[in-house]
Amino acid sequence: MAFDFVRLTEDLESNDPDILSLALGTLTRTPIKDNKLGREAVLKLYGNLLQHCNHPDNDLAFLARKAREHLYAQIPWLKSRREMEEAFKPEELVSTDFEKRTGAITALLSKNQTEALRILIWHYQRERNPRVLASMSLGLSGLENHKVVRFLEVFLYAEEDRLRANTVEAIDKLGSREEIITLLPPLLSDPNNRVRANALKAVGRFKPKEILGHLEQMTASPEVARRASALYVLDNMQGDGVIRLLSIAANDPFVDNRLKVIDILVKHQDKEGDIVLKRLAQDEDVEVSEKALKALRDKNSGQSQDYELVDISKLSSKIQAPTDSTQPSISIADLPTLRAQALSLDQKIDQEMLLLGQNVRKSVKAGLYKTGGAEAILSFVHTAEKLESQLNEFEEQKASGVKQKLFLSFGIGVQNELLGYELKGKFEDAQIEIGYETVRLALKDGIIFTGLMDRIKRAEDLFLQRQNLEETIQKITHEDPNP
């Protein structure tokens, strides 16, 4: 009879020392390899256990650490967490001191490993302090995983300005074009300057003409901070309308803003920009006039640098293997392009696995793939079916008004909304896992999935491209591809 890990996980949430002691002792002695414990169940068990590793009762803290070592020995993929714990104390992620939680998040993110994402998302849904959430939002963007966007969306309308601003910045970095132009436009009129500027910068990458009206209002604002925010956005733009706004900003009564206009104009190689520079060269402030004159001299002598902006959405394929010795070699300067392409490939692979998983689910429902070696896929399909049922139930309750209305604060409303995102994410991930398992069975075990072999071949080609790209990145950075 299989051990009841659900009950054990619940016991680890108890405040009763006797129950905790019994649960920790039982976990330490229980073999886990032979129990088909899913990844989510392991993560929940691990998370509950983690909170007791620094328990005020020394005996309970000792048992908790011992149980954690037992989990490491039993579950191979948890070993990567041991490496991360060399950089931070995991129990500080659940400390009552929010400064310690913030420090632990910073240290965790410095490892930049896949498991860091899973750990942080687990804590994200339990965190209430807006400052810690803001640190998480900005930190998660550094993990370069597009799946993070669905966990961040709910905080776009949080009360804390810093949290909204960091969330917009993270979505700008991780989101697709469709996500950015769908999620961020409502923030273009946000009362906070930093939030508004981050949203304008993000949307402006894809729809520059649509934000010019907002920027014109900001450059004419009586608030100096708002005018400075407009320049921050303009510094990241090219194209029609930008020089006209910079010409308006060149009359800004605040000297630092006029100096910033000069920095931006240096990046524009057109005559209209030079006209504005000549006007600034006659500015009443000596520092402004001298800086404008120097910029004109440098441009005329050809000494100015090439500041052409790179639009990541238009990155070309630079990673093709050189066909002859005359082609330039890949260097450290190409890393941003290569990593952007790696992120794009990861998204394509996940999308391909999702579509494959959805097709396999339909086929299983129709009675296919239940024999001939493909029955190994059935447990994955069953997991996805259960998650779909839970998600449908949640949506029905929410639609019927059983769920409390979301007030966009840090109470039960946000937690309920996050539960919805968590269920959607788990359901999608379960279907992606079906896709990966299908590819593994087809390529490794030679099982034929009728009607899906062309899609499996496309997935194999994407895997190969991603592997070649990762090898190229590792050659440049000299990093271990399997940290």
N, C-alpha and C positions, 0 to 999 in steps of 0.2 A: 504494500500500500504506500502510495507516494506521500511524502511529508507535506503538511499544510503550510506552505510558505506564506500564503496570504494572511493566515492567522499570526504567524511569526512576525510579519511586517507590521501588522496592527499592534501587536504587543510592544514593539519597539517604540511606538508613539505614546506609550503609557507613562505616567508620572509616578507610578507605584514602584518603589525600589525593588520589591520582591519579584514583581512581574518582569521588570527590566532584567534583573539578575538571571532569572530563569530563561528568558528569551535569549540573552547574550550567550549564556552557557550552552544552550541548545544549539544555537547557530554555530558556535565554535566546534561542536562535535558532529555536525550533520554534513554528510557528503552531498555535494551539489551536482557533480558531474553527471550522475545518472538521472538526475531530475531535469526534465525538459522545461527549464525556467526561461521564459522569454526575456529579451533585452530590457524591455520597459519594467518588468517585474524586478529584475536585478537592480536597475537604477533606483527604483523606489526603495528596495531593501537597503541598498547602499546609502541612499540619502537619509533614511531614518536612523541607520547605524551611525552615520557621520556625526549626528548631533550629540552623541553620547561620548565621543572620543575625548572630550574635555569636560566631562561631568564633574561637578564639585565633589562627588563621592569618589575617592581615588580607586576603590575596588571596582566600581562600575566603569570608570574611565579605562582601567586596565583591561577589563573584559571586552570593552568595545574595541580597543585597539587590537586586541588578540583576535577578535571576530573579524576585523577588517583584514588582518593578515591572512586569515583563513580564506576569505573571499578571494584575495589575490591569488592564492595557491590553487583554488578550485576553478576560477574563471579566467582563462588566459587573456581575454581582451581587456580585463580590468588592470592588467599590469602596467599599461601606459599611464595610469593614474599615479602609480608609485613614483614615476619619473617627475610628474608635475608637482608632486608633493615635496620634492626637494627644493622647490622654489617658494612654496608657501605652506602654511598650516591649514589644511582643509577645514578643520573645525572652526576657523575664524570666519568662514563663509556663513556660518549660522550663529555667530557671536551676537550678543545683545548690543554690543558697541558698533554703531554703524560705521565708524571710522575704520575699525578692524575689518569689517566686511568689505569696505571700499578698497583697502590695502590688499586684501586677499584676492579680490577680483583683478586688480592691476598685476599682481604677481602671476596669477593664473594665466592671464592673457599673454604674458611675456613668453610663455611656452609655445603659443600659437599652434596647438595640436587639435586634431579633430575632436578628441574627447572633451576639450575645453568647451566646445559649443554645447555638448550634451549636459555638462555640469551646470553651465551658466543658465541655460534655458530652464533647467529644473528649478534653480534658485530664483530665476526671473519671476516665475509664477507665484512665488511665495513671499517675495520682497514687497515691503510697503513704503519704505523711506524713499522719497523722490530723489534725494541726492545720490543714493546708491543705485537706483534705477537709471539715473542719468549717466552714471559711470558705466553701467552695464551696456546701455544703448550705444555709447560711443565705442566701448571696447569690443562689442560684438561685431561692429563694422570692420574691425581689423582682422576678423577671422575669414573674411572673403567667402562667405557662404550665403547664396541668394535665398536660402530657405528661411533665414532669420527675419526677412521682411514681414512675413505673416504674424510673427510674434511681436513685432514693433508697432504695427499699424494701430493698435488700440491706444497707444500712448501719444498719438499725434494731437489729441485734444486734452491732454492732461493739464492740470492747473499750474504745475510747476513750469516756469519758462525754460529753465535749463534742460528739463527732460524733453520738452517739445523740440527745442533747438537741436539737441543731440540726436533725437529720433529722426528728425528730418535729414540731418547730416548722414546718418547711417543708411537711411533708405536711398539717399542720393548716391551713395557709394555702391550699395548692394542691389538696388532695385533695377528691374528691366525698364525699358522705355515706357511700356504700357503701365507698369505699376507707378512710375513717377508721375506721368501725366494724368493718371486717375486719382492717386492718393493726395498729391501735394497742392494742386491749385487752390483748395479752400484756405490754405495757410498763407497765400500770397497777400492777404490783408490782415494777417495776425497783428495784434497790437504790440507785440514784442519785436524790437528791431532785429535781433539775431535770428529769431525764428523766421521772420519775413525774408530776411536776406538769404538765409540758407535755402528756403523754398524757391525764391526767385532764381537763385543760381542753378538749382537742380532742374527746374522746369525750363529755364532759359537754354539749357544744352540742347533741348529738342524743339522748343517752340519760342525762339528768341523774340519774334515780332509780337507775340502775345503778352510779353512782360514789359515792353517798352513804356506802355501807358502807366504802369505801376511805378516804374523807375522815374518817369518824368515828374510824377507827383512827389516822389521822395526827394528829388534834387531841388524842388521848390519848397520843401518843408521848412517851417521856422525852427525845427529841432535839428541841431547840429549832428546829433548822433544818427538821426534818420538819413541825413544827407551823406554822412560817412558810410552808412550801410549801402546806400545806392552805389557809391564808388566801389565798394567791395564787390558788388555784383558785376558792375561794368568792367572791372579788372579781369573778369573771366569771360568776356564776350568779344566777338568780332562782328562785323557786318553792318548793314545799313541801320542808321538811327543811333548808333553808339557815339559817333563823333559829335552829332548834334547835341546829345545829352552832356557830353564832356565839355562842349563849348559853353553850355549853361553853367555847369559846375565850375568852370574856370573863373566865374565871377563870385564864387562862394566867399563870404566875408571871413570865414575861418581859414587861417593861413595853411594849416596842416592839410586841409582838404584840397587847396589849390596845388600844394606840393604833390599830393597823391595823383592829381589829374596829370601832372607832368610825367610821373612814373608810368601811368597807363598809356599816354600818348606815344611814349618811346616805342611801344610794342606795335604801333600802327604805322605801316609803311605807305601812307597816302598823303596827298597834298592838303586835304582838308585838315588833317591833324597838324600839319606844319603851320597852317594859318593860325590855329589856336595857340600853338607854341610861341609863335612870333608875338601874339598879343600878350602872353604871359611873360615874355622876355622884357616887356615894358611895365611890368607890375610895380606898384609902389613899394612892395616889400623887397628888400635887396636879396634875401635868400631865394625867393621865388624867381626873380628876374635872372639871377646868376645861374640857377639850376636849369631854367628854360633855355638860356643862351648856350649852355654846355650841351644840352640835349640836341639842339639844332646843329651845333658844330660837329658833334659825333655822328649824327645822321648824314650830314653833308659829306663828311670824310669817309663814310663807310665803316666806321669803327663800332657802330652799335651792333649788338648781338641780334641774332635771329630769334625773336620771341614768339614765333607762330604757335598758337595754341593747338593742342591736340584734343580732338573730340574722340573720346574712347569708343563712341558708338560707330565711328568710321574707321577704326583700326584695320589696316590691311594685313594680309597674311605675310608675315615676315619670317616665319619659322621654316620655310621650305629648305630642305637640305641643299647646299650649294652644288651646282652642277659643274662648275669649273673654278679654277684658282683665282679668277678675276673678281668673283663675287665677294663682297665684304663679309667678314666673319661676324658671328653673333658676339656681342659684348655686354658688359654690365649695364650699359645705357639702354639696352633692349628689354631689360627685365619688366618694366611697367607694361610694355606691349605683350610680352610673353605671358605674364600673369593674367592680364585681361583676357587673352585668348584661352588660357587654362580655365578661367571662370566660365567663359562662354561655352567651352566644351563640357564642363561639368553640368551646366544647365541643360545642354542638348542630351547628354547621356541620361540624366534624370528624367527628362521628358520622354525619351525613347523607352526607358524602363517603365515609366508610368503607363504609357500607351500599351506596351506589351503586357503588363500586369492586368490592365483592364480587359484586354482581349482574352487572356487566359482565364480570368474569372468568368467571363461570359461562356467560354467553351466548357468549363467545368460544370456550370449550371446546366448546360445542354447535354451533359453526360459524357463529355470527352475527357481524355487524359487521366483516366482513373486506373489504367493498367499499363503494362509494358514499361515499367520503370518510372513513369511520370507521376505515379501516385504520391511521390515524395512532395509534390507541390500542394497536396490537399490541405496540409496543416497551415500553410501560409494563406491559402484561400479562406480557410475557416476563420483565421485571425482577422482578415480583412472584413469578412461578413459580420463578425461581432462588432467591430468598430463602426461599420456603416450603420448597424442597428442602433448603437449608442448615439451616434451623431444625429440620426433621424429623430430619435426620441428627444434629444436636447433641443433640436430646432422646433419640434412640435410644441414642446413646453414653452419655449421662448416666444413663439408666435401666439400661443394662447394666453399669454400674460402671466403664466406661472412664475417665470423668471422676473426678478425685480428689474425695473427700468434702469438702464445704464446712465448714471449721472456724471460720468467722466471724472470721478474722484478716486481715492485709493481705498474704497470700501468694497463691499460685496459685489457691487456692479461691475467694477473692473475685473475682479476675480472670476465672475461668471462669464464675462466676455472672453477672458483668457482661456477659460475652460473650453469654450467653443473653438477657439483657434487651435488649442492643443488637440482636440478631437479631430479637427480637420487635418492637422498636420500628421497625426498618427495614422489616420485612414489613408492619406496619400502615401506616406512612407511604407505602409503595409503593402500597398499595391506595387510600389517600386521594388520592394523586397521580392514580390512574386516575379517581377521582371528579371531581377538579378538571378534568382534561383532557376528560372526557366533557361536563361542563357548558360548558366553553369551546367545544368543537366544536358543541354544540347551540345555544348562544346566539349565538355569533359567526359560525359557518359555516352554521348552519341545518340541520345533519345530524340526521336523525330516528333516535332510539334507541327502537325499538319496545318498548312495555311499561314504559319508564322515564321518559317525558316528565312524568308527574305528580310524580315524585320530583325531577326536574330543576327543575320549577317551584317546588317547596317550597324547594329550595336557593337559587333566585334570590330568593325572598322573604326568606330568612334573610340573604343577602348585602346586600340593600337595608336591612334593619333594622340590620345591623351598620354599614353606611356612615353611616346617619343618626345612630346612636349616637356614632360616632367624630367626626362633625362637631359634635355637641353638646358632647362633651368638649373638642374643640379650641377651641371658642368660649369655654369657661370658662377654660381654661388658657392660651390664646393660643399654643399650641404648634404647631409645623409638623407637620402630619399625615404628612409624608414626609421624616423627618430623613435 
